[in-house]
Amino acid sequence: MREGATPPPPPTLTQSTRELLERLPSLHDVQEVGAALWEARRDDAFIAWVAEHLGPLLMRYFGAEVFGLERWPEGPALCVGNHSGGLLSPDSFVFGAALVKEHGVEEIPFALGHDVVLDAPALGWLLRKLGAVPANHGGAHACFAADRKVLVYPGGDVDAMRPSRLRHQICFGGRKGYVRLALREGVPLVPIVAAGAHSGFYLFGDLAPLLRLVGLAQLFRLKTWPMGVSIPWGFTLGPPPPYFPPPTRILIEVMEPIVFGRQGPEAAEDAAYVEACDRMVRARMQSVMDRLVQERRRRGRWAHTDWQR
């Protein structure tokens, strides 16, 4: 800031956020958490409006059901989900609407998002109002300190844009930072598995080798560059823009929270232990995914068959 320049006014905080900050033990914590929550630009009133007015439409359109919400824990936790549907991710909106209905808007986690998505025109603005923050451990720590939950999709772009032949697979792409985060912060890990949202478009394959060759992988922190077909864009190279999803049935399950036997910075630096925890989490999530896939087949993969009931 230039010398003599007038500093910007402080952000206007909602009453719930003021009460949240007042519970923190020190001024440093208040400043750190306040900065993180302000950067999120989260708007709980907007989230509640979306859940109330669009939630029922989404649930009906996608024939969606969310199981296991009674397992939702109190206090801070790291929620870990599989990521489907490219930039659109309709299962995230379905889950959020169901969570608000069951537990209230205050329980919506702050979501760690990829910089490319959060900086996208319109979509980035929307996601920030819904509580997305840049994916880094500092922002997550601030949310945990405020007794809030954080949602992370470890697979990121690799998972969200995996080839359609892998649509029923948990694909974290070897990323284990979520385990280290949970261990370091000493919070329970809540797996959330969604099936069906990756059937709203079709991705043939990946041009990631070409991406690395021209240097875009390093520039944009991308690991994948898919080829696909979606409505209304037709054939696209690269991440498809937000598209119109057909009514593919979406089923979601909140699993039992996982509390690791060891916790703390020392456990987070133990590569073998982190590997074992990651392997266990993915195996449990894959087991639930397989069950949800079978349930989708039993009910019908497409939700339009429910509309006349």
HUPEQUI-V849224 format. One line per field, one symbol per residue. psi: psi as a letter, one per 30 degrees, with the letter a starting at -180 (. if undefined). Layout:
psi->???
//
This chain:
psi->kkkfkkllllkkkleeeeeeeffkfleeeeeeeeeeeeefhkjeeeeeeeeeefeeeeeeeghlkjlgfffkllakljkkllklgbfehffeeeeeeeeeeeflfffklkkklkeeeffkkeeeeeeeffgklkjlfeeeeeeefghllkkkjefbeeefhlkffgfgkjjfggkgfeeeeeeefhllkjkkkkkefggfakkeakgeeeeeeggfeeeghkflilklklkgfbklklkklkljklikkkkkkklkkkjkeklleeeffjeeeeeeeeeeeeeeeeeeeeeeeeeeeefkfkfffffg.
//
